[in-house]
Every structure is written in C-alpha cells, then in structure tokens.
Amino acid sequence: MAMDDAGPWSDFAVAAAGAFAALAGLLFVAISINLRIIVESPRIPGRAAHALVLLSTPIVVSLAVLIPQGPGALGVELLVVAAVVGPALGWLSSPGHRPPHTPVVAWFAAVALPALVLSVSTLLAGIGVLTTSLGGLAWFPVAVVAGLLGGLFNAWVLLVEIMR
C-alpha cells in the first residue's frame, strides 16, 4: 500500500470524522452545562478552545483525506491544516496558560504533548504525502489518537474538574 494514496484510508477517515464530530458536539454540551463557570474563569475559556481544536482538527484532516484528489493537493491541504492548527494550539497550550496549581509535568502530558503530537504528525503526513517519504499518511492515525486523548482529557476537565 502506498502511504501517499488516500484510498485505503477512506474507511478510517469516515470513522474518525464521525466519531470526532460526535465528540465535538458533546464538548459543546459540556461547555453549555458549565458555561457560567467557564466564562468567569481567566484560563478555562482557552482550555475549552484548546479542546475544540483538538477534537475538530481530526475532522478536517479526515475530510481532506476523503476528498477525491491527487496526493499533491492532499499534501498541501495537510500542510495548511498544520500551519493553522500548530500555532493556534501552541498559543492555547503555552506555559502562560497553565494554571498555577497544575504541576508542569501534568500540564505537559495532558495539554502540551497532545497538541504537539497532533500538529507535528499532521505536518509530517503532509510532507510525507508530497514527497512520498516519511511514511506519508501513516501519521494520520497518530494525529487522530493525539486529538482523541487530548480532547477527551480537556473535555473531562471542562465537565467535571471545574466543579471541584
């Protein structure tokens, strides 16, 4: 299987797009349940945005994979997604947004690392598809798993942890 060929990835992309769309919708429900607490906190709205980006990026990447197009267009689209999402997640997960009571290791593992892995794996997938190297779309599931883990952890914080 050529790793720059999106065809074999279509079932995975359909499943990822559907699952992440459902999770993003549930995130909106979680935010609406605790909206007052979220908007009153100086750091929690950014955490909500961070979770939304983590859960919506795999949707965009999945839809790009599902579009019937050549590897050149797909590679460019993945690079554009990485170029937009990377800086956004970098800013949303910057150390300045870390709550003072959160240990650095916990913040890095739960917030910064998923953002970094999602952004870099999307970038590597784009470069790989364009150059037929680096494993190409083999980085796609890495991005999906990073988005899933980071998004679910942040959703948990927005739904449960802020009530403590």
C-alpha distance (Angstrom), angle and dihedral (degrees) to the residues before:
residue distance angle dihedral
M1 . . .
A2 3.80 . .
M3 3.77 108.4 .
D4 3.80 91.8 -144.9
D5 3.84 91.8 57.6
A6 3.80 110.3 97.0
G7 3.82 94.3 -165.0
P8 3.80 97.8 85.8
W9 3.80 89.7 47.9
S10 3.81 95.3 57.5
D11 3.82 97.3 97.4
F12 3.79 91.1 47.7
A13 3.81 90.9 47.0
V14 3.82 92.1 50.4
A15 3.81 91.3 49.8
A16 3.81 92.7 46.0
A17 3.81 94.2 47.3
G18 3.80 92.2 49.9
A19 3.79 95.4 44.3
F20 3.79 94.2 46.7
A21 3.80 92.7 45.7
A22 3.81 88.4 55.2
L23 3.81 91.7 46.9
A24 3.81 92.0 48.4
G25 3.80 88.9 51.4
L26 3.78 90.7 50.7
L27 3.79 88.8 49.8
F28 3.80 89.3 57.7
V29 3.80 88.5 51.8
A30 3.82 90.8 49.9
I31 3.79 90.6 49.4
S32 3.80 92.5 48.4
I33 3.82 91.5 50.8
N34 3.82 91.7 56.1
L35 3.80 98.5 26.2
R36 3.80 96.4 128.2
I37 3.79 93.2 52.4
I38 3.79 91.9 43.5
V39 3.80 96.8 52.5
E40 3.82 92.6 43.8
S41 3.79 92.7 57.1
P42 3.81 120.0 82.9
R43 3.83 94.6 -141.8
I44 3.80 106.7 28.8
P45 3.85 98.7 75.7
G46 3.79 87.9 58.8
R47 3.79 89.2 49.5
A48 3.80 89.1 52.9
A49 3.80 90.8 50.3
H50 3.80 89.6 47.7
A51 3.81 91.2 53.3
L52 3.79 91.6 46.8
V53 3.81 92.3 52.3
L54 3.81 91.3 46.8
L55 3.80 91.1 52.2
S56 3.81 98.1 40.0
T57 3.80 99.0 46.6
P58 3.83 93.7 70.0
I59 3.81 87.8 51.9
V60 3.80 91.2 55.7
V61 3.81 92.7 44.3
S62 3.81 91.2 47.7
L63 3.78 92.0 50.4
A64 3.81 90.3 49.3
V65 3.80 89.3 53.2
L66 3.81 90.4 49.7
I67 3.81 95.5 52.2
P68 3.80 109.6 100.6
Q69 3.80 100.9 -117.9
G70 3.75 142.8 120.4
P71 3.80 124.0 -85.3
G72 3.80 91.6 -104.3
A73 3.80 93.5 61.4
L74 3.80 92.3 42.2
G75 3.80 91.9 50.2
V76 3.80 91.5 50.7
E77 3.80 91.4 47.9
L78 3.80 91.3 51.8
L79 3.80 90.3 49.0
V80 3.81 90.5 50.8
V81 3.82 91.1 49.9
A82 3.81 90.2 49.9
A83 3.82 91.2 46.6
V84 3.81 91.4 53.6
V85 3.80 100.8 35.8
G86 3.82 97.3 41.2
P87 3.81 97.2 61.8
A88 3.81 92.3 38.4
L89 3.80 92.4 53.2
G90 3.81 90.2 41.1
W91 3.78 90.3 57.1
L92 3.82 94.7 41.9
S93 3.80 92.2 49.4
S94 3.79 97.7 39.8
P95 3.82 117.6 133.9
G96 3.80 89.7 -109.2
H97 3.80 89.2 66.8
R98 3.81 92.8 53.6
P99 3.81 112.4 111.3
P100 3.82 109.5 -118.0
H101 3.82 92.8 -123.4
T102 3.83 93.1 54.8
P103 3.81 114.0 94.0
V104 3.80 113.4 -121.2
V105 3.81 92.8 -122.3
A106 3.81 92.2 52.4
W107 3.80 91.6 46.2
F108 3.81 91.7 49.2
A109 3.82 94.4 47.8
A110 3.80 95.9 44.7
V111 3.79 103.2 33.1
A112 3.79 115.6 15.3
L113 3.80 100.8 35.7
P114 3.83 97.6 53.9
A115 3.81 89.6 46.8
L116 3.79 91.7 49.5
V117 3.81 94.4 46.1
L118 3.81 92.8 46.6
S119 3.80 92.7 49.7
V120 3.80 97.4 42.6
S121 3.80 95.1 43.8
T122 3.81 90.7 51.0
L123 3.80 89.0 49.4
L124 3.81 91.9 48.3
A125 3.79 91.1 48.1
G126 3.80 90.2 52.7
I127 3.80 93.4 47.6
G128 3.80 90.5 43.8
V129 3.80 93.7 51.6
L130 3.81 91.6 48.2
T131 3.78 95.0 46.5
T132 3.83 99.3 29.9
S133 3.78 88.1 -125.3
L134 3.80 140.4 96.2
G135 3.78 91.2 53.4
G136 3.80 94.1 -67.5
L137 3.78 111.3 -144.0
A138 3.81 91.6 7.3
W139 3.82 83.3 92.6
F140 3.81 90.4 60.9
P141 3.85 95.3 82.0
V142 3.81 89.7 46.1
A143 3.81 89.3 57.4
V144 3.80 90.8 46.6
V145 3.81 93.8 51.2
A146 3.82 92.1 46.8
G147 3.80 90.8 50.2
L148 3.78 90.9 47.5
L149 3.79 96.6 49.6
G150 3.80 95.2 42.3
G151 3.79 94.1 42.5
L152 3.79 94.4 48.6
F153 3.78 93.0 47.6
N154 3.80 91.7 50.0
A155 3.80 91.2 45.7
W156 3.80 88.8 53.0
V157 3.79 90.0 52.8
L158 3.81 91.5 49.0
L159 3.78 93.8 48.0
V160 3.80 104.4 36.4
E161 3.77 115.9 5.7
I162 3.80 96.9 55.9
M163 3.80 89.1 60.5
R164 3.81 91.9 64.2
